Amino acid sequence: MRCLIFVEHSDGTVSESALELGAMAKSIGAEAVGLICAADPGAVNALAGQLGSFDAVIGVADDSLATYNPDAAARALTAATEAHKPDLVMTSYSAAGVDLAPNVAIRTGRQMVGYVSGLELDGDTLNAMSTVYSGKLVARTGMDLPGIVAVMPGAVKADGLSGGAPAVEMMDVDLSGLRMRVTETLVPENTGVNLADAEKIFCVGRALGGTEKIELAENVAAALGAELAGSRPVIDAGWMPKVRQVGKSGTKVKPRLYLMAGVSGAPEHLEGMANSELIIAINSDEQAPIFGTAHYGAVCDMFELMPALTERLTAGK
Amino acid sequence: MHIAAILRLNPVLTEELEVDEDGRDIDREWIGLELNPFDDQALEQAVLLKEATGAKVTALAAEAEGGERLLKTALARGVDEVLLIEVGEENVQLSSRARAPLFQEALEGLAPDLVLTGVLSTDDIYGELAPQLGALLDWPQVSAVSNVALGDGVATLQQEYSGGISARIEVQLPAVVGLQAATQPPRYVAGSKLRDLLKVEVPTVEPGADFGADLADATELEVPDTSGGAEMLTGDAEAVAARIHEILVERGLV
C-alpha cells in the first residue's frame, strides 16, 4: 500500500503536519511518498532532506510554486495522483488541504474524507475517524481505496528523522495558463499583543454574545495577569482584533495556564491550544467537546463565573 | 458583475446532539437549524461587494426544509434574487458531495462571475463545498479567504494560513471562493424587514442533475467518549470560582 502525501512547507522548512502524515501512513503499514512543489529542483531536494521517514519524494518545480498557489498545487497533486495511482492521497486539514483534498477528489473521481483524526486499515477498507459537528460527534467511515483523506494537524505524533533523505524523482506538470497568482505574503504586524509567548491566557468564545460584557472578561484577565484572547467567532464578529485570535487561523499557543469561558472547543480551536500545560474550561453546555480536552471543567454560566472569579483573584492578592 | 452566494443550514451546535437509531444521522426531531456561520460571512461579503461595485447578488440554497425562510433572510440582508433548488422533503441529510452537482447545474445556468460560500460546514465528512464546485465547474478556487475585492475581470483576496500569516492572491473570474471572514462582521436584520417579506414567493427549481455519489451509507456517527477528559468542578459560580482559585494557587499560577 502506498500513500501520496502533499508536503506543505514555508521558508525552506517542511511543516510539522507533513511529518505527522508520514507517521500516519506508516501506522497503517503504508509506504510514504511525498509530493514537494517548490520553485526549483534545488529547493525540492533541500526539503526532501527533511523527510527522513519518507520512502520516496516526487518533486514538481516551477516559479509559480515558490509559495503555495492553490491552482498550481491542485494541478500538481492531480497529475501526481493520476501518474502514480497511490492507494491513498493525504493532505493536512490546513488552508491548502481544504483547497486540495475535495478538489482533487472530484478531478480524479475518488472519494474523500475530511476532518480525519485517525485511520485503521481493515483488509481493503480504510476506516477513517472524522471530527464532525465542531467536535460534538465522531464519524467512522469505511472507505474503499483508492481514496483521499484530509487529516487534522496533531492527530498523530510526527516521526523523527529515522532514515536518510528519500530518493527524489522530478515530474513535469503543465502549469501554463494558471488562473491565479500570489502577489504578496502578509505577516502579522507587531501590535504589542503576543499570545504565542504569553504565560497565562484567558480566552472567551461565542457565548460572550457581544462587546457589552467584554469588560467582565477584561477584568478576569487583568486580575489573573493574563492576556485576553478570543476564539474565531469572537474575532469574526469584530468583538476583538485578529491579533487576539487563538486557533487554526489565529495564533498557536502553549501557555502554562489556558483558562477559557464560553468556548465550545471546535477542532479548529483545539489545534491552537491543546498543548497548553493547564486547561480549565467553563461552558454552559455539558456536551461541549472542550471537556474532552480540558484538565478541569465546570458547567456554569460564564457571566456569573467571571465576576466571582475576578473577586476571588483580587481578594487573594 | 454577478455574484452567487451559496447558503446552507446547519444544526444549532449549542444544542445537545444525539445520534439517531441506525447511527447514520443526528436525531433531527428537536434540533434547530441556523445559517452555517461561514455561509453567513459569505452572504455578508456578497452584499458588501454589491454595495461597493453595484454587482447583482443571487443567493442559492438546496434544503429539504427551512430553505424558503433562509432565502428570505438573504433578501432582507440585501441580495437581489434568490433561488431554492428542490431536493425533496425526505432528503434532510444531504452531504456537500451529494449537493455539489445540483449547485453546479444551477451555477452553469446563472453564469455568475464569482461564487461565494462558507469555507466549511461541520455537518458532513466533506464540509468543503467550494473546492468541489471549483473542480466541477473547472473554475479557479481558493478557500480560507477573507477580504474579497473585485477588479476588472479579477478578484483580489486574502488566503489565511496558521499563525496569522496570509497571502494576497489575484484570481481570474469566474471563480469560486470558500469564505472564512467577510471584510466586516455580518449585519443585523430587523424583524420588521423579515415580516415585510413573509408574502414574497421564493422561486424554486427542480434539479435535472442527480445527487453526487457520497459515502453516506458507509458512515456511522457516534458521540465521542470524553471520559478521561476534564475533572469536573461542581457547585454554583461562587464555588467553581473558589475551586479554580485554589487550583491556580496550588500550581503557583497566581
HADDOCK unambig.tbl for C-alpha pairs under 7 A between the chains (distance, minus, plus):
assign (segid A and resid 70 and name CA) (segid B and resid 142 and name CA) 6.38 0.50 0.50
assign (segid A and resid 71 and name CA) (segid B and resid 140 and name CA) 6.35 0.50 0.50
assign (segid A and resid 95 and name CA) (segid B and resid 143 and name CA) 6.60 0.50 0.50
assign (segid A and resid 95 and name CA) (segid B and resid 144 and name CA) 5.73 0.50 0.50
assign (segid A and resid 95 and name CA) (segid B and resid 160 and name CA) 6.98 0.50 0.50
assign (segid A and resid 95 and name CA) (segid B and resid 161 and name CA) 5.98 0.50 0.50
assign (segid A and resid 98 and name CA) (segid B and resid 128 and name CA) 6.64 0.50 0.50
assign (segid A and resid 98 and name CA) (segid B and resid 143 and name CA) 6.72 0.50 0.50
assign (segid A and resid 99 and name CA) (segid B and resid 131 and name CA) 5.58 0.50 0.50
assign (segid A and resid 99 and name CA) (segid B and resid 142 and name CA) 6.33 0.50 0.50
assign (segid A and resid 99 and name CA) (segid B and resid 143 and name CA) 5.61 0.50 0.50
assign (segid A and resid 102 and name CA) (segid B and resid 128 and name CA) 6.76 0.50 0.50
assign (segid A and resid 102 and name CA) (segid B and resid 131 and name CA) 5.73 0.50 0.50
assign (segid A and resid 102 and name CA) (segid B and resid 132 and name CA) 5.48 0.50 0.50
assign (segid A and resid 103 and name CA) (segid B and resid 131 and name CA) 4.70 0.50 0.50
assign (segid A and resid 103 and name CA) (segid B and resid 132 and name CA) 4.95 0.50 0.50
assign (segid A and resid 103 and name CA) (segid B and resid 134 and name CA) 6.91 0.50 0.50
assign (segid A and resid 103 and name CA) (segid B and resid 135 and name CA) 5.38 0.50 0.50
assign (segid A and resid 106 and name CA) (segid B and resid 132 and name CA) 6.23 0.50 0.50
assign (segid A and resid 106 and name CA) (segid B and resid 135 and name CA) 6.13 0.50 0.50
assign (segid A and resid 106 and name CA) (segid B and resid 136 and name CA) 6.95 0.50 0.50
assign (segid A and resid 107 and name CA) (segid B and resid 135 and name CA) 6.03 0.50 0.50
assign (segid A and resid 113 and name CA) (segid B and resid 125 and name CA) 5.56 0.50 0.50
assign (segid A and resid 113 and name CA) (segid B and resid 126 and name CA) 5.93 0.50 0.50
assign (segid A and resid 114 and name CA) (segid B and resid 125 and name CA) 5.35 0.50 0.50
assign (segid A and resid 114 and name CA) (segid B and resid 126 and name CA) 5.39 0.50 0.50
assign (segid A and resid 115 and name CA) (segid B and resid 125 and name CA) 6.82 0.50 0.50
assign (segid A and resid 130 and name CA) (segid B and resid 125 and name CA) 6.77 0.50 0.50
assign (segid A and resid 132 and name CA) (segid B and resid 122 and name CA) 5.42 0.50 0.50
assign (segid A and resid 132 and name CA) (segid B and resid 123 and name CA) 6.08 0.50 0.50
assign (segid A and resid 132 and name CA) (segid B and resid 124 and name CA) 6.51 0.50 0.50
assign (segid A and resid 132 and name CA) (segid B and resid 125 and name CA) 6.75 0.50 0.50
assign (segid A and resid 133 and name CA) (segid B and resid 122 and name CA) 4.70 0.50 0.50
assign (segid A and resid 133 and name CA) (segid B and resid 123 and name CA) 5.19 0.50 0.50
assign (segid A and resid 134 and name CA) (segid B and resid 122 and name CA) 5.85 0.50 0.50
assign (segid A and resid 136 and name CA) (segid B and resid 223 and name CA) 6.71 0.50 0.50
assign (segid A and resid 137 and name CA) (segid B and resid 221 and name CA) 6.57 0.50 0.50
assign (segid A and resid 137 and name CA) (segid B and resid 222 and name CA) 5.69 0.50 0.50
assign (segid A and resid 137 and name CA) (segid B and resid 223 and name CA) 4.76 0.50 0.50
assign (segid A and resid 137 and name CA) (segid B and resid 224 and name CA) 5.77 0.50 0.50
assign (segid A and resid 138 and name CA) (segid B and resid 221 and name CA) 5.69 0.50 0.50
assign (segid A and resid 138 and name CA) (segid B and resid 222 and name CA) 5.29 0.50 0.50
assign (segid A and resid 138 and name CA) (segid B and resid 223 and name CA) 6.10 0.50 0.50
assign (segid A and resid 138 and name CA) (segid B and resid 224 and name CA) 5.82 0.50 0.50
assign (segid A and resid 139 and name CA) (segid B and resid 219 and name CA) 6.27 0.50 0.50
assign (segid A and resid 139 and name CA) (segid B and resid 220 and name CA) 5.53 0.50 0.50
assign (segid A and resid 139 and name CA) (segid B and resid 221 and name CA) 4.47 0.50 0.50
assign (segid A and resid 139 and name CA) (segid B and resid 222 and name CA) 6.40 0.50 0.50
assign (segid A and resid 140 and name CA) (segid B and resid 219 and name CA) 5.47 0.50 0.50
assign (segid A and resid 140 and name CA) (segid B and resid 220 and name CA) 5.16 0.50 0.50
assign (segid A and resid 140 and name CA) (segid B and resid 221 and name CA) 6.33 0.50 0.50
assign (segid A and resid 141 and name CA) (segid B and resid 218 and name CA) 5.44 0.50 0.50
assign (segid A and resid 141 and name CA) (segid B and resid 219 and name CA) 4.20 0.50 0.50
assign (segid A and resid 141 and name CA) (segid B and resid 220 and name CA) 6.41 0.50 0.50
assign (segid A and resid 142 and name CA) (segid B and resid 218 and name CA) 5.38 0.50 0.50
assign (segid A and resid 142 and name CA) (segid B and resid 219 and name CA) 6.57 0.50 0.50
assign (segid A and resid 179 and name CA) (segid B and resid 140 and name CA) 6.18 0.50 0.50
assign (segid A and resid 179 and name CA) (segid B and resid 171 and name CA) 6.07 0.50 0.50
assign (segid A and resid 179 and name CA) (segid B and resid 172 and name CA) 5.43 0.50 0.50
assign (segid A and resid 180 and name CA) (segid B and resid 169 and name CA) 6.75 0.50 0.50
assign (segid A and resid 180 and name CA) (segid B and resid 170 and name CA) 5.48 0.50 0.50
assign (segid A and resid 180 and name CA) (segid B and resid 171 and name CA) 4.28 0.50 0.50
assign (segid A and resid 180 and name CA) (segid B and resid 172 and name CA) 6.04 0.50 0.50
assign (segid A and resid 181 and name CA) (segid B and resid 169 and name CA) 5.65 0.50 0.50
assign (segid A and resid 181 and name CA) (segid B and resid 170 and name CA) 5.40 0.50 0.50
assign (segid A and resid 181 and name CA) (segid B and resid 171 and name CA) 6.70 0.50 0.50
assign (segid A and resid 182 and name CA) (segid B and resid 167 and name CA) 6.69 0.50 0.50
assign (segid A and resid 182 and name CA) (segid B and resid 168 and name CA) 5.88 0.50 0.50
assign (segid A and resid 182 and name CA) (segid B and resid 169 and name CA) 4.37 0.50 0.50
assign (segid A and resid 182 and name CA) (segid B and resid 170 and name CA) 6.37 0.50 0.50
assign (segid A and resid 183 and name CA) (segid B and resid 168 and name CA) 5.58 0.50 0.50
assign (segid A and resid 183 and name CA) (segid B and resid 169 and name CA) 5.70 0.50 0.50
assign (segid A and resid 183 and name CA) (segid B and resid 170 and name CA) 6.88 0.50 0.50
assign (segid A and resid 184 and name CA) (segid B and resid 167 and name CA) 5.62 0.50 0.50
assign (segid A and resid 184 and name CA) (segid B and resid 168 and name CA) 5.07 0.50 0.50
assign (segid A and resid 185 and name CA) (segid B and resid 166 and name CA) 5.93 0.50 0.50
assign (segid A and resid 185 and name CA) (segid B and resid 167 and name CA) 4.29 0.50 0.50
assign (segid A and resid 185 and name CA) (segid B and resid 168 and name CA) 6.26 0.50 0.50
assign (segid A and resid 186 and name CA) (segid B and resid 165 and name CA) 5.79 0.50 0.50
assign (segid A and resid 186 and name CA) (segid B and resid 166 and name CA) 5.07 0.50 0.50
assign (segid A and resid 186 and name CA) (segid B and resid 167 and name CA) 5.58 0.50 0.50
assign (segid A and resid 187 and name CA) (segid B and resid 164 and name CA) 6.77 0.50 0.50
assign (segid A and resid 187 and name CA) (segid B and resid 165 and name CA) 4.79 0.50 0.50
assign (segid A and resid 187 and name CA) (segid B and resid 166 and name CA) 6.59 0.50 0.50
assign (segid A and resid 188 and name CA) (segid B and resid 164 and name CA) 5.82 0.50 0.50
assign (segid A and resid 188 and name CA) (segid B and resid 165 and name CA) 6.23 0.50 0.50
assign (segid A and resid 224 and name CA) (segid B and resid 254 and name CA) 6.77 0.50 0.50
assign (segid A and resid 236 and name CA) (segid B and resid 181 and name CA) 5.99 0.50 0.50
assign (segid A and resid 236 and name CA) (segid B and resid 185 and name CA) 6.11 0.50 0.50
assign (segid A and resid 237 and name CA) (segid B and resid 185 and name CA) 4.90 0.50 0.50
assign (segid A and resid 238 and name CA) (segid B and resid 185 and name CA) 6.01 0.50 0.50
assign (segid A and resid 248 and name CA) (segid B and resid 162 and name CA) 5.48 0.50 0.50
assign (segid A and resid 249 and name CA) (segid B and resid 160 and name CA) 6.40 0.50 0.50
assign (segid A and resid 249 and name CA) (segid B and resid 161 and name CA) 5.82 0.50 0.50
assign (segid A and resid 249 and name CA) (segid B and resid 162 and name CA) 4.67 0.50 0.50
assign (segid A and resid 249 and name CA) (segid B and resid 163 and name CA) 6.54 0.50 0.50
assign (segid A and resid 249 and name CA) (segid B and resid 164 and name CA) 6.21 0.50 0.50
assign (segid A and resid 250 and name CA) (segid B and resid 162 and name CA) 5.96 0.50 0.50
assign (segid A and resid 250 and name CA) (segid B and resid 163 and name CA) 5.37 0.50 0.50
assign (segid A and resid 250 and name CA) (segid B and resid 164 and name CA) 5.08 0.50 0.50
assign (segid A and resid 251 and name CA) (segid B and resid 162 and name CA) 6.86 0.50 0.50
assign (segid A and resid 251 and name CA) (segid B and resid 163 and name CA) 4.64 0.50 0.50
assign (segid A and resid 251 and name CA) (segid B and resid 164 and name CA) 6.24 0.50 0.50
assign (segid A and resid 252 and name CA) (segid B and resid 163 and name CA) 6.39 0.50 0.50
assign (segid A and resid 285 and name CA) (segid B and resid 14 and name CA) 6.87 0.50 0.50
assign (segid A and resid 287 and name CA) (segid B and resid 16 and name CA) 6.53 0.50 0.50
assign (segid A and resid 291 and name CA) (segid B and resid 226 and name CA) 6.91 0.50 0.50
assign (segid A and resid 291 and name CA) (segid B and resid 229 and name CA) 5.94 0.50 0.50
assign (segid A and resid 291 and name CA) (segid B and resid 230 and name CA) 5.24 0.50 0.50
assign (segid A and resid 292 and name CA) (segid B and resid 226 and name CA) 4.45 0.50 0.50
assign (segid A and resid 292 and name CA) (segid B and resid 229 and name CA) 4.23 0.50 0.50
assign (segid A and resid 292 and name CA) (segid B and resid 230 and name CA) 6.10 0.50 0.50
assign (segid A and resid 293 and name CA) (segid B and resid 229 and name CA) 5.57 0.50 0.50
assign (segid A and resid 293 and name CA) (segid B and resid 230 and name CA) 6.57 0.50 0.50
assign (segid A and resid 294 and name CA) (segid B and resid 229 and name CA) 6.32 0.50 0.50
assign (segid A and resid 294 and name CA) (segid B and resid 230 and name CA) 4.93 0.50 0.50
assign (segid A and resid 295 and name CA) (segid B and resid 229 and name CA) 6.56 0.50 0.50
assign (segid A and resid 295 and name CA) (segid B and resid 230 and name CA) 4.41 0.50 0.50
assign (segid A and resid 295 and name CA) (segid B and resid 231 and name CA) 6.07 0.50 0.50
assign (segid A and resid 296 and name CA) (segid B and resid 230 and name CA) 4.58 0.50 0.50
assign (segid A and resid 296 and name CA) (segid B and resid 231 and name CA) 4.68 0.50 0.50
assign (segid A and resid 296 and name CA) (segid B and resid 232 and name CA) 5.72 0.50 0.50
assign (segid A and resid 296 and name CA) (segid B and resid 233 and name CA) 6.91 0.50 0.50
assign (segid A and resid 297 and name CA) (segid B and resid 230 and name CA) 5.40 0.50 0.50
assign (segid A and resid 297 and name CA) (segid B and resid 231 and name CA) 6.05 0.50 0.50
assign (segid A and resid 297 and name CA) (segid B and resid 232 and name CA) 4.69 0.50 0.50
assign (segid A and resid 297 and name CA) (segid B and resid 233 and name CA) 5.94 0.50 0.50
assign (segid A and resid 298 and name CA) (segid B and resid 232 and name CA) 5.44 0.50 0.50
assign (segid A and resid 298 and name CA) (segid B and resid 233 and name CA) 4.97 0.50 0.50
assign (segid A and resid 298 and name CA) (segid B and resid 234 and name CA) 6.37 0.50 0.50
assign (segid A and resid 300 and name CA) (segid B and resid 237 and name CA) 6.43 0.50 0.50
assign (segid A and resid 304 and name CA) (segid B and resid 237 and name CA) 5.84 0.50 0.50
assign (segid A and resid 305 and name CA) (segid B and resid 237 and name CA) 4.81 0.50 0.50
assign (segid A and resid 305 and name CA) (segid B and resid 238 and name CA) 6.94 0.50 0.50
assign (segid A and resid 305 and name CA) (segid B and resid 241 and name CA) 6.34 0.50 0.50
assign (segid A and resid 308 and name CA) (segid B and resid 237 and name CA) 6.74 0.50 0.50
assign (segid A and resid 308 and name CA) (segid B and resid 238 and name CA) 5.71 0.50 0.50
assign (segid A and resid 308 and name CA) (segid B and resid 241 and name CA) 5.94 0.50 0.50
assign (segid A and resid 309 and name CA) (segid B and resid 241 and name CA) 4.73 0.50 0.50
assign (segid A and resid 312 and name CA) (segid B and resid 241 and name CA) 6.95 0.50 0.50
assign (segid A and resid 312 and name CA) (segid B and resid 242 and name CA) 6.66 0.50 0.50
assign (segid A and resid 312 and name CA) (segid B and resid 245 and name CA) 6.74 0.50 0.50
assign (segid A and resid 313 and name CA) (segid B and resid 245 and name CA) 6.68 0.50 0.50
